Amino acid sequence: MSSSYLRFPHLRGSLLTFVAEDDVWLAPAEGGRAYRLSADQVPVANPRLTDDGTRVAWTSWRDQAPEVHVADTEGGLATRLTYWGNHCTRTIGWTDSDDVVALSAADQPFSRWTWAYAVPGNGGPARRLPYGPVSNIVLGPGGCVLLTSVSSREPAWWKRYRGGTTGKLWWDAAGDGEFAQLLAELNGNIESPMLLGDGPSRRVAFISDHEGWGNVYSVGAGSGTDVSGTDLRRHTDHGVEGGDQPPFYARHATTDGTRIVYECAGQLWLLDALDQPARRLDVRLGGPRSARAPYQASAARYLASAIPDKTGRLSIVEVRGTVHRLVHRDGPARVLAATDGARARLARPLGSDFVVWVSDATGEDAVYIAPLSDAPEGAGTGSPDSDATANVVPTPEVYGHDEIGRVLELAAAPDGSKVAVACHDGRLLVLDGASGTFTELAVGADGEVSGLAFSPDSTWLAWSDPAEPGLRRILIADVTEQVTVPIAVTEPRFVDTNPV
């Protein structure tokens, strides 16, 4: 069984397509080895096969905005069909005349107004279909149309939602433009409409969570112009007590008119018929796992900050959750903090000999202070430009674990004696470097404090205080005193920020 997360399945005949690792894949409909069809390594969604299985259309973010692309199942370059530049564009399927059916809110005043379009599979202007804003659409034989009204999210995104934007199921059995609502009394969110069978046995299938979990259901659709909408049945048992299927929502179900394939917990499941139990497909991805291979990260791309010390000879640099000392002339870059599974941030020089940062290496945010030079005996001079200490990672002191919460901002006193910390709960704390203790200097009256700044002599700390809703003032305090009362520099009449 593949360890990858498989999504957006669709099948025709003996061929199955789906999305994994940001690419479109093809596999036998009964499972087995899959082969990569696209190789852009960008987000893709909703691949759809033509009835003869020779072409696949999908939505790709290759050119920033999602657009409809198409390619032959035998391989080759994908062709871009749309140029809408709308983030709601989504591929739905194909028409009998080899047009791609896609949804988009292009040229609409609201992003939720997604209309259906028929896009020529060989390129050309798209034709808007006359069904109004919809979230999904099925064009059946004889002109019949099945669609769901616009819903804000699929059931798995907004579990057990029962508000006014739940998906509704509409059915035009005769194809004359007159729609009737199916299951109007169903208290759930309906998505992924599907039409199976023909004649009196024809049924409409869909995903709903009206019983608490997203499962595949179907209802009788009648024949001809008759609208049945009765005989509701559940065909999967995800989340059902005593069931042997995983307790996760069924998602992204599609059909070829007889079988239904869907995704659940990153695996693909198949209903061979509505009267048979769902079974999990054993799909194995072929090809290299290039997206999972280690690679050299670009420091320039992931540079978060570079703050020089007061000598101007070096900077404390934060790159992708690690902290480094970088001299401004010749010399090596030295690692100060690089712990797997942890993120170091807000790194600052602390006086002339230390560096301070915040890390969650212990599970919660804490303040770390480490020396800039920490060479073992006989390793060299320990000067900032010495090669001998380049690979010696200093041992930091840790302060405030399980005490300070989530840190939003940090400021270091120029003389290295104190560190100011703004916490997510509105507290302004000052860490004394000599004693290692925190002092609560102030608490924001209406939110978090910000803009922490020490005076050059390290005596005063200034910050922006949320005094009232929508207003901020500047406060300062003498951090050398044991007990101090903040002094208001400005009145809470405006939004005053970033004191220096």
C-alpha positions in Angstrom: 0.0 0.0 0.0 1.3 3.4 -0.9 2.4 5.7 1.9 1.6 8.8 -0.2 -1.6 10.8 0.1 -3.9 10.0 -2.9 -6.6 12.4 -3.8 -9.2 13.4 -6.5 -9.7 10.0 -8.2 -11.5 9.5 -11.5 -11.9 6.4 -13.6 -12.9 5.3 -17.1 -12.8 1.8 -18.4 -9.6 0.1 -17.2 -7.9 3.4 -16.3 -7.7 5.3 -13.1 -6.3 8.8 -12.6 -5.7 10.7 -9.3 -3.4 13.3 -7.7 -0.4 12.5 -5.5 2.8 14.4 -4.6 1.6 17.5 -6.6 1.3 15.6 -9.9 -1.3 13.7 -11.9 -1.0 9.9 -12.0 -2.4 7.1 -14.0 -3.0 3.5 -12.8 -5.1 0.4 -13.6 -8.6 0.8 -12.4 -8.2 -2.3 -10.2 -5.1 -0.9 -8.6 -1.4 -1.6 -9.1 1.6 0.4 -10.2 0.9 4.0 -11.0 2.7 6.2 -13.5 3.2 9.9 -13.3 1.5 11.9 -16.1 2.5 15.4 -15.1 5.9 16.4 -13.7 5.4 20.1 -12.8 5.5 19.5 -9.0 3.0 22.3 -8.4 -0.5 21.9 -6.9 -3.0 20.1 -9.2 -6.5 18.9 -8.6 -9.6 17.2 -10.1 -8.1 15.2 -13.1 -10.9 13.9 -15.4 -10.6 11.3 -18.1 -12.5 11.3 -21.4 -15.0 8.5 -22.0 -12.5 6.7 -24.3 -9.6 7.2 -21.8 -7.3 8.9 -24.2 -7.1 12.4 -22.6 -7.0 13.8 -19.1 -8.0 17.4 -18.1 -7.1 18.8 -14.7 -6.7 22.0 -12.8 -3.1 23.2 -12.3 -1.4 26.0 -10.5 1.7 25.9 -12.8 1.2 29.5 -13.8 0.3 30.8 -10.4 -3.5 31.0 -10.8 -5.4 27.7 -11.2 -6.2 27.0 -14.9 -7.4 24.0 -16.9 -4.8 21.9 -18.6 -5.1 18.8 -20.8 -2.8 16.0 -21.9 -2.9 12.7 -23.7 -2.8 9.6 -21.4 0.1 8.3 -23.6 2.2 11.2 -22.3 3.5 14.5 -23.8 3.3 18.1 -22.9 0.2 19.4 -21.2 -1.7 22.2 -23.0 -3.2 25.1 -21.1 -6.8 25.8 -22.1 -8.0 28.7 -19.9 -6.6 32.1 -19.0 -9.2 33.2 -16.4 -6.8 34.1 -13.6 -9.5 33.2 -11.1 -8.6 31.2 -7.9 -12.0 29.4 -8.0 -11.3 27.6 -11.3 -11.9 23.9 -11.1 -12.2 21.0 -13.6 -15.4 19.0 -13.4 -15.5 16.6 -16.4 -16.0 16.3 -20.2 -19.0 16.7 -22.5 -20.0 14.3 -25.3 -18.4 16.7 -27.8 -15.0 16.6 -26.1 -15.3 19.9 -24.3 -13.9 20.2 -20.8 -16.5 21.2 -18.2 -15.0 23.6 -15.7 -16.2 26.0 -13.0 -14.9 29.5 -12.5 -16.0 32.8 -10.9 -14.2 34.8 -13.6 -16.0 38.1 -14.4 -18.3 37.6 -11.5 -18.7 40.1 -8.6 -18.2 37.4 -5.9 -15.9 34.4 -5.7 -18.7 32.1 -4.6 -20.5 32.7 -7.9 -18.9 29.9 -9.9 -20.5 29.2 -13.2 -20.0 26.2 -15.4 -18.2 26.5 -18.7 -17.6 24.2 -21.7 -14.0 24.7 -22.8 -13.0 23.2 -26.2 -10.5 20.4 -25.6 -8.3 21.6 -28.5 -8.3 25.3 -27.4 -10.7 28.2 -28.1 -13.1 30.5 -26.3 -15.1 28.9 -23.4 -18.9 28.8 -23.6 -20.8 29.6 -20.4 -23.5 27.0 -19.6 -26.9 28.4 -18.6 -27.3 26.9 -15.1 -26.3 29.8 -12.9 -23.8 29.6 -10.0 -23.2 26.0 -9.1 -20.6 24.0 -7.1 -20.8 20.9 -9.3 -22.6 19.7 -12.4 -23.3 16.4 -14.2 -24.5 16.4 -17.8 -26.3 13.1 -18.3 -27.8 11.3 -21.3 -30.8 12.8 -23.0 -30.0 16.3 -21.9 -30.7 15.6 -18.2 -28.7 17.8 -15.8 -27.7 17.1 -12.2 -26.1 19.9 -10.1 -25.5 21.1 -6.6 -26.0 24.7 -5.6 -23.1 26.8 -4.4 -21.9 25.7 -1.0 -19.1 27.4 0.9 -17.1 24.2 1.7 -17.3 20.5 1.1 -18.4 18.4 4.1 -14.9 17.3 5.0 -13.8 21.0 5.2 -16.7 22.0 7.4 -17.8 19.0 9.2 -21.4 18.7 10.2 -22.2 22.2 9.0 -26.0 22.9 8.9 -26.1 26.5 8.0 -27.7 28.3 5.0 -24.9 27.6 2.5 -25.1 23.8 2.6 -25.1 22.1 -0.8 -28.5 21.4 -2.3 -29.2 18.8 -5.0 -31.1 19.8 -8.1 -32.3 17.5 -10.9 -33.5 18.4 -14.4 -34.7 14.9 -15.5 -36.0 16.0 -18.9 -33.3 18.4 -19.8 -35.8 21.2 -20.4 -34.4 23.6 -17.9 -37.0 22.9 -15.2 -35.2 21.8 -12.0 -36.6 20.0 -9.0 -34.8 19.8 -5.7 -34.1 16.3 -4.4 -34.0 15.5 -0.7 -35.0 19.0 0.4 -35.6 17.7 3.9 -32.1 16.2 4.3 -30.3 17.8 7.1 -26.8 17.7 5.8 -24.3 19.1 3.3 -24.5 17.5 -0.2 -21.5 17.4 -2.5 -20.1 15.3 -5.4 -23.3 14.5 -7.3 -23.2 11.4 -9.6 -25.7 9.7 -12.0 -25.6 5.9 -12.2 -27.6 3.5 -14.3 -30.5 4.2 -16.7 -34.2 3.7 -16.9 -36.3 2.9 -13.8 -33.2 1.7 -11.9 -31.4 5.1 -12.4 -30.0 6.5 -9.2 -28.4 9.8 -8.0 -25.4 9.3 -5.8 -23.6 11.9 -3.7 -21.6 12.5 -0.5 -23.4 13.8 2.6 -22.7 14.0 6.3 -26.3 14.2 7.5 -25.6 11.1 9.7 -22.5 12.6 11.3 -19.8 11.4 8.8 -19.2 12.0 5.2 -20.4 8.8 3.3 -21.6 7.9 -0.1 -25.4 7.8 -0.5 -27.8 7.3 -3.3 -31.5 8.0 -4.0 -33.9 6.9 -6.7 -34.0 9.2 -9.7 -36.9 7.6 -11.5 -37.1 7.4 -15.3 -37.9 9.8 -18.1 -39.3 13.1 -16.7 -40.3 11.4 -13.4 -38.5 12.7 -10.3 -38.4 10.1 -7.6 -36.0 11.3 -4.9 -37.0 8.3 -2.6 -35.3 5.2 -1.3 -32.3 6.8 0.3 -29.5 4.4 0.9 -26.0 4.5 2.4 -23.3 2.6 0.6 -20.2 3.2 2.8 -19.7 2.9 6.5 -17.0 5.4 7.4 -17.4 6.5 11.0 -20.3 4.1 11.5 -20.2 2.2 14.8 -19.2 -1.4 14.2 -18.1 -0.7 10.7 -14.7 -1.9 9.3 -14.0 1.2 7.3 -11.7 4.0 8.6 -13.5 6.7 10.6 -12.7 9.5 8.2 -14.9 11.4 5.7 -15.4 10.1 2.2 -14.3 12.8 -0.3 -14.1 13.7 -4.0 -16.3 10.9 -5.3 -16.7 10.4 -9.0 -18.3 7.7 -11.2 -18.2 6.2 -14.7 -21.9 5.5 -14.6 -21.5 2.1 -12.8 -18.6 2.3 -10.4 -17.8 4.9 -7.8 -14.3 5.8 -6.7 -13.5 8.1 -3.9 -10.9 9.2 -1.4 -10.8 8.5 2.3 -7.8 9.3 4.6 -5.5 9.6 1.6 -6.4 6.2 0.2 -8.6 5.3 -2.8 -11.8 3.3 -2.4 -13.9 1.6 -5.1 -17.6 0.7 -5.1 -17.9 -1.8 -8.0 -21.7 -1.4 -7.8 -24.1 0.2 -5.4 -25.1 -3.2 -4.0 -21.5 -4.1 -3.2 -19.3 -3.0 -0.3 -16.5 -0.5 -0.9 -13.0 -1.9 -1.1 -9.7 -0.2 -0.8 -7.5 -0.1 -4.0 -3.9 -1.1 -3.7 -2.2 1.7 -5.7 1.6 1.9 -5.7 3.4 4.9 -7.0 6.2 4.3 -9.5 9.1 6.7 -10.2 11.4 8.6 -7.9 10.2 10.4 -4.8 11.9 13.6 -5.9 9.8 15.8 -3.7 10.8 13.8 -0.6 14.5 13.8 -1.4 16.9 15.9 0.7 18.0 19.1 -1.1 20.2 22.1 -0.5 18.1 24.9 0.8 18.9 28.4 -0.5 19.9 30.7 2.4 18.9 33.7 0.3 15.4 32.4 -0.3 14.8 31.5 3.4 16.5 34.5 5.0 14.3 35.8 7.8 16.6 38.4 9.4 20.2 39.7 9.5 21.0 42.0 12.4 24.5 43.4 12.9 26.1 43.6 16.3 27.3 47.0 17.7 30.8 46.5 16.4 29.7 46.2 12.8 32.0 43.2 12.3 29.3 40.5 12.2 25.6 39.8 12.0 23.3 37.3 13.6 21.4 35.7 10.8 18.2 33.7 11.0 17.6 31.2 8.1 14.8 28.7 8.0 14.5 28.3 11.7 18.2 28.2 12.3 20.6 30.8 13.8 24.1 31.6 12.5 26.9 34.1 13.1 28.1 35.6 9.9 31.2 37.8 9.8 31.1 40.7 7.3 34.6 40.0 5.8 36.5 36.8 5.3 35.6 34.0 7.7 33.2 31.1 8.1 29.6 31.2 9.0 29.1 29.6 12.4 26.0 27.7 13.5 24.5 28.9 16.8 21.2 27.0 16.7 20.0 24.2 14.4 17.8 21.6 16.1 15.8 19.2 14.0 12.0 19.6 14.4 12.4 23.0 16.1 12.2 26.5 14.9 14.5 29.2 16.2 13.4 32.8 15.5 13.7 36.4 16.6 17.5 36.1 16.9 19.4 39.2 18.1 22.9 40.2 19.3 22.9 40.5 23.1 25.7 42.9 24.1 29.1 42.2 22.6 29.5 38.5 23.6 26.1 36.8 23.5 23.2 36.1 21.2 19.5 35.6 22.1 16.7 33.9 20.3 13.3 32.2 20.8 12.9 28.5 20.1 10.3 25.8 20.6 12.9 23.0 20.9 11.6 22.1 24.3 8.0 21.9 23.1 7.0 25.4 24.1 8.6 28.8 23.4 11.5 29.7 25.5 14.3 32.3 25.5 17.8 30.9 24.6 21.0 32.8 25.3 24.4 31.5 24.0 27.9 33.0 23.8 29.2 34.1 20.4 32.5 32.5 21.1 32.7 29.2 22.8 35.9 27.5 21.7 37.2 24.4 23.5 40.6 24.6 25.2 43.4 24.8 22.6 41.0 25.3 19.7 42.0 28.8 18.9 41.6 32.4 20.1 37.8 32.4 20.1 37.7 35.7 18.2 34.7 36.2 15.8 37.0 35.7 12.8 38.7 32.5 14.0 38.2 29.5 11.8 38.9 27.2 14.8 35.5 27.8 16.4 33.4 27.7 13.2 31.9 24.3 13.8 31.6 24.5 17.6 27.9 24.8 18.5 27.6 26.7 21.8 25.5 25.4 24.6 22.7 27.9 25.3 21.0 28.7 28.6 17.2 28.3 28.4 14.8 30.6 30.2 11.0 30.7 30.5 10.0 27.3 29.4 6.3 26.7 30.3 6.2 30.3 31.6 6.1 32.8 28.8 3.7 31.2 26.4 4.0 32.1 22.7 6.5 34.9 22.0 5.5 37.6 19.5 8.4 40.0 19.7 11.8 40.2 21.4 14.2 43.1 22.0 17.8 42.9 23.5 19.3 45.6 25.6 22.5 47.1 24.0 24.6 46.3 27.1 23.4 42.7 27.1 21.9 42.9 30.6 18.2 42.4 29.8 15.8 41.0 27.2 12.3 42.2 26.7 9.6 39.8 25.5 6.1 40.5 24.2 3.8 37.5 24.8 0.6 36.4 23.0 -1.5 37.0 26.2 -0.6 40.7 26.3 2.2 40.5 28.9 5.4 42.5 28.5 8.2 40.6 30.3 11.8 41.6 31.0 14.4 38.9 31.5 17.3 39.8 33.8 20.5 38.2 32.4 22.2 38.1 35.8 19.5 36.4 37.8 17.7 34.6 35.0 14.3 35.7 36.2 11.4 37.4 34.4 9.6 40.5 35.6 6.2 41.5 34.3 6.5 45.1 33.3 3.0 45.7 31.8 0.0 44.0 30.3 -1.7 45.3 27.2 -5.1 46.7 28.0 -6.8 45.6 24.8 -4.4 43.1 23.1 -0.7 42.5 22.6 2.0 45.1 23.1 4.4 45.6 20.2 7.3 47.7 18.9 9.7 46.9 21.8 12.8 49.2 21.7 15.6 49.8 24.3 17.3 53.2 24.8 21.0 53.2 23.8 22.1 53.2 27.5 19.8 50.2 28.2 17.9 52.1 30.9 14.6 52.7 29.2 12.2 50.4 27.3 9.6 51.9 24.9 6.7 50.1 23.4 3.3 50.5 21.7 0.4 49.8 24.1 -3.2 48.9 22.9 -4.9 51.2 25.4 -8.3 51.1 23.9 -10.1 49.2 21.1 -8.6 50.6 17.8 -6.2 53.0 19.6 -2.6 52.6 20.6 -0.2 54.8 22.7 3.5 54.9 23.3 4.8 54.0 26.8 8.2 53.9 28.3 9.6 52.4 31.6 12.8 52.4 33.5 13.9 48.8 33.4 16.8 49.4 36.0 14.2 49.9 38.8 12.8 46.9 40.7 9.3 48.4 40.7 8.5 50.8 37.9 5.4 52.5 36.6 5.2 53.0 32.8 5.1 56.6 31.7 2.7 57.6 28.8 4.6 59.4 26.0 1.5 59.9 23.9 -2.2 59.9 24.6 -4.5 57.2 23.2 -6.0 59.4 20.5 -4.4 57.7 17.4 -2.7 54.5 16.5 0.9 55.2 17.7 3.5 52.4 16.9 7.2 51.7 16.4 8.8 53.9 19.0 12.6 54.4 18.8 
